[in-house]
């Protein structure tokens, strides 16, 4: 027993001695002269590696983002429109007017038309709470809705001329393709942003007005733009363009490269505010006096103000028509643009 006690005591003493030795040998104060220099060196190397990595990867990320943002304007104009899509929209318009004619409902005019995969929504120029079948309405009467299947089964195709003369598609959203009636803006429409994207949007507006069946009688005029930018439409002087809008003899759309002088701008705005105005005016720059303001981006997006965010790149172009094939082909012979003249 005594031997065991002695042995235990000895072991305990040995353990204490070993613990003390380890504590003394591995203490921070003992290792600090060796560990700290290597620790600082490791930290320095790590920081340098991070800096070098970022210096290589950040430009690549920025370049990749830039490539993605520029790709839309690079290839968008090469895609050709599907005539079936235009036919569908035209059929929707005819069915809308036909249902109104059948049930003797005065069509109140359209501001926006959204054609989705299975549903159509129409925002009206004035509220009407009693739509014809097969249309339903919101409580405030500002939006009519119907399924594409119901419109197809309805089989009523009315005369849509005079109701959609300045209707163009601006782009698509998850809800479908968004069309607007430019004349019902009752004021100028501004498209600003990246210049290449702005011109691409203008080109799509002009192309639709020249090729859509519902705008075959619609005049298209430009001021300050060349046929290289917008291939269709009559290139007019500012005075002639203002005279056409004020005269209001036929439906039309005027594309302006810039805000004109004060007198011309005031005359255009006053003409557009008339309840019987048949014209829409689109100015390709920002202005606080626009009724609708859109921002076009190189990546194919269009911030469309009251109509949300759309993809202008989804509006494909038809085969480009020659200027002489437009309703105002006789005036299109003027190849050089006329300066708008800013205020």
Secondary structure, 3 states (H helix, E strand, C coil): CHHHHHHHHHHHHHHHHHHHHHHHHHCHHHHHHHHHHHHHHHHHHHHHHHHHHHHHHHHHHHHHHHHHHHHHHHHHHHCECCHHHHHHHHHHHHHHHHHHHHCCCCCCCEEEEEECCCEEEEEECCCCCCCCCCCEECCCCCEEEEEHHHHHHHCCCCCCCCCCCCEEEEEEECCEEEEEEHHHHCCCEEEEECHHHHHHHHHHHHHHHHHCHHHCCCEEEEECCCCCCCCCCEECCHHHHHHHHHHCCCCEEEEECCCCCHHHHHHHHHHHCCCCCCEEEEECCCCCCCCEEEEECCCCEEECHHHCEEEHHHCCECCCCCHHHCCCCCHHHCCCCCCCCCC
